Amino acid sequence: MLKLNVLGWIALILVVVGGLNWALVGIFSFDLVAAIFGEMSALARIVYAVVGVAAIYILILAASTCKGAAPQAEPK
């Protein structure tokens, strides 16, 4: 079971929000971030960057968790 600290939860929420935004773009051609903050405005670019950094953090967290949880061979 993955136990997240506050930073992990924030990153996970940002990644989910980013994923939902991409689903809106793909299905309805509607970019919620651009609608709220303006098309490629400074704020929109910051939101995109923060979501991207959160995704990298979650990727590193998942990789380190999987590496530490590798099954061990049973002794004979």
N, C-alpha and C positions, 0 to 999 in steps of 0.2 A: 504494500500500500504506500502510495506517495504522500508524504506529509509536507505541506507547503507552509513556509513562513509568510509574513505579510507581503513581502516583495514578490514571492512566488504567486500568491493569490492575485495581486494587482496585475502581474504579467499575464497570468492565465485569463483574467477578465478582458484585458486589452486585446489579447490574441483572439478570443471569442468574438468580441465586438468587431475586430478587423475582418474576421472570417465572415461574419454576418453582412458587413458592408460589401465585401466582395461578392457574396451571394446576391445581394440587391443589384450590384452592377451587372453580374452575369445574367440574371433572370429578367430584370426589369430595366436595365440600362439607367439605373438611378444610383448616384453616388451620394450617400447620406452625409458624409464628411464635407464634400464640396457644397452640398445644399445648405449645411449649417454654417460653415466657415468661409465659403466663397471658393470659386474654382482656382485651385493652386495658389491660394492666398498664403501668407506667412503662417497663419494659424493652422491651416489645412496641412501644410508641409510639415509642421511640427507634430501634428497628430499622426500623420503617416510615418514619420521618423520614430516616434515613441512606440507605435505599434510594431514597427519593424525591429526595434531594439528588444521589445518584450518577446517577440517571436524567437530571436536569437537566444535570449535568456532561457526561455522554455526549452529550446532545443538542447542547449548545454546541460540544463537541469535533467532532462530526460536521458541524455546520453550518459551522464555521470551516474544516474540512478540505475540504468540498465547495466552499466559496467560493474557496479557494486553488487548487483543482484544475479550475477551469472551463476548458473547451477554448478555445483561441485560434483565431481565424479565420486561414486561411492567406493570406499576402500574394499579390496578383495580379501 
